[in-house]
């Protein structure tokens, strides 16, 4: 066991506390009071990782739940994209956000794996003799309560695997965001080089078609690739080699502009704050940005992004984003 449950929960809880204080991980500050709307979160939540304990207590599950809900509420989030989510873990969060008083959220789920052994830790009642649902995948939450998603538009696309590896998917559904229809999409790209290239290209093709059909598209997730790499050319609509239709929420943080292709005089660059760091994960050897919130450029403007400070577990930084509607 490489990280204790106590460390996991303390770190996740600290995300909520630091979010409430408005503390970013890096240099720029996205002010909650002045940031535009709509607002977004993407977060790899490490639901079945071998770095976490197998069976947290009921109290520990509640702590985790409280921390994530707190982060969502602080940012007054319109769309939440979560990766590495266990089915029973998703149900906990879904039920809390759907059934409470005040601001409620609707949700859609997609399974990448039919079973992940690490998901046993989210068994709602470990002593009832009933095996938990061990499915593992992605979840999207939309502000507005039950019925906010048009479930007839929900799609789960399995992504190509030139190299045999863990299944990866793209989960999409149409939702209402601040009164407008949006195609919300969430993914977790594989880290094997051939798969990274092929899967990002497939995601770009699918989401480009949604944009061409007239939907504003919000695409978020863990892409396992850095901003300037050619793998991301099919997504970005700017920068050398880019052929995509997207801008990214953290592309205008000048503290992250580096290289001759990204001068301080530029308005935007393929860049952004690190979302995996040696502080956050013992498996990371270099600080990098690999988590993104992409917005179709015809519909959104005034993008803002901020990677929230990490509590030191083997996980990613939570990435917040904001933008204004183009008109």
TORSE-332527 format. One record per residue (C-alpha): x, y, z. Coordinates in steps of 0.25 Angstrom, whole numbers, plus 2048, in hexadecimal, padded with zeros to 3 digits. Last residue first. Example, Ala and Ser with C-alpha at 12.3 -4.5 7.8 and 13.67 -1.06 7.14 Angstrom:
8377FC81D;8317EE81F;
This chain:
7A3892791;7B088A792;7AC8847A0;7B68877AB;7C087D7B0;7C48767BD;7CE86B7C0;7D28637CD;7DC8587CC;7DD84E7D8;7EC84A7DA;7EF83C7D7;7F18307E0;7FB8287E8;7F88307F4;7FF83D7F8;7F48477FC;7F484E7EE;7F185D7EC;7E68607E1;7EA8617D3;7E486E7CD;7DE8717C0;7D787D7B9;7D187F7AC;7CB88D7A7;7C388779B;7BA87B798;7B187778D;7BA877780;7C6872787;7C186478C;7C586379A;7D185A79F;7D38577AE;7E08507B0;7E88477B8;7F68437B4;7FE84F7B9;80C84A7BD;81584A7CA;82083F7C8;8238317CE;81482E7D2;8128217D9;8138277E7;8078307E4;80283E7E8;80F8447EC;81683E7E0;80C8457D7;8008427CE;7F784D7CA;8028577C6;7FD8657C3;7FA8687B4;8008687A6;7FC868798;7FD877797;7F4883798;7F5892796;803892792;80D89D796;8138947A1;81888B796;81287C793;819877786;82687C78A;825874797;81D8767A4;81087C7A8;80C8767B6;80C8837BE;8048897B2;7F88817B6;7EF8837A9;7EE8747A6;7E88707B3;7D986D7AE;7DD8667A1;7D886B793;7D286178A;7CF85F77B;7DB856777;7E585776C;7F285B773;7FF85976D;806865773;7FD86C77D;7EE86F77D;7E186777B;7E585C785;7DF84E784;7E5847778;7F384D77C;7F284678A;7FB83A785;805845780;80A84878E;809856792;7FE85479D;8048487A4;7FE83A7A3;7F78307AC;7E98367A8;7E28367B5;7D583C7B3;7CC8477AD;7C484A7A0;7BA8557A1;7B3856794;7A986178F;7A0859786;79E85D777;79F85076F;7AE85576C;7B185577B;7AB84777D;7B4842771;7C0849777;7BD841784;7BE83377D;7CA837774;7D283D780;7CF830789;7D482777E;7E082F77C;7E382F78B;7E182078B;7EB81E780;7F6826785;7F5822794;7F381378F;800813788;80881A793;80281179F;7FC81B7A9;7ED8187A6;7E48247A4;7D98267AF;7CD82D7A9;7C18367AC;7B783D7A3;7AC8477A5;7A484B799;79E85979D;78F85E79C;78E86C7A2;7878707AF;7938727B8;7988647B3;78D85A7AE;79284D7AA;79584479F;79D8377A2;7AB83279F;7B48277A5;7C182479D;7C78177A1;7D48107A5;7D68017A6;7E37FD7AD;7EE7F97A4;7F17F2797;7F97FB78E;7F2800782;7E680378C;7DB80B785;7D181278E;7C480C793;7B8816791;7AE81879C;7A2821797;79782879F;78E830796;78182979A;78582C7A8;78283B7A6;7898407B2;78384A7BB;7788407BF;77C83E7CD;78284B7D4;7878577CD;7968587CD;79C84D7C5;7A58417C9;7AD8387C0;7B382B7C4;7BE8217BF;7C28137C0;7C28077CA;7B87FC7CC;7BA7F47D9;7AC7F37DE;7AD7EF7EC;7AB7E07F0;7A07DE7FA;7A47D7807;79E7E380F;7AB7E6816;7B27EE80C;7A67F880B;7A7803801;7B37FB7FA;7BC8077F6;7C98007FA;7C57F57F0;7C97FE7E5;7D77FA7E6;7D37ED7DF;7CF7F47D2;7C47ED7CB;7BC7F07BE;7C67FA7BA;7C48077B2;7B68097B8;7AE8167B5;7A681F7BF;79D82A7BD;7998347C8;78F83F7CC;7928497D7;78B8507E2;78D85E7E8;7848607F4;77F8547FC;7868477FA;78183B7F1;78983C7E4;7978417EA;7978367F5;79182B7EC;79B82E7E1;7A782E7EA;7A48217F1;7A081B7E4;7AD81F7DE;7B58187E9;7AD80B7E6;7B080C7D8;7BF80F7DA;7C481B7D4;7D281D7CD;7CE82A7C6;7C48357CA;7BE8407C2;7B684A7C9;7AD8547C2;7A78617C7;7B08637D3;7AD86D7DE;7BC86D7E1;7B986B7EF;7AE8617ED;7B78577E5;7C28587EE;7B98567FA;7B284A7F3;7C08447F1;7C4846800;7B7841806;7B78347FD;7C6831802;7C2833810;7B582B80F;7BE81F809;7C7821815;7BB82081F;7B6813818;7C480D81A;7CD80C80E;7CF7FE808;7DB7FB7FE;7E5806802;7EA80F7F7;7F680E7EF;7F08037E7;7E780D7E0;7D880A7E0;7D28187E1;7DE8207DE;7D582D7DD;7DA8327D0;7D48407D0;7CD8497C6;7C68567CB;7BD8607C3;7B786D7C4;7AD8757BB;7AF8807BE;7BA88A7BF;7C488C7CB;7C28987D3;7BE8937E1;7C58867DF;7D288C7DC;7DB8847D3;7E98867D9;7F68847D2;80387F7D7;8018707DA;7F88677E3;7ED8717E5;7E78757F2;7D987A7F1;7D6878800;7CB86E7FD;7D38677F3;7DE8657FD;7D485F807;7CE8567FC;7DB8527F7;7DF850806;7D4845807;7DA83D7FB;7E883E802;7E383A810;7DB82F809;7E7829802;7F182B80D;7E7824817;7E581980D;7F481680D;7FD817801;80680D7FB;800800800;
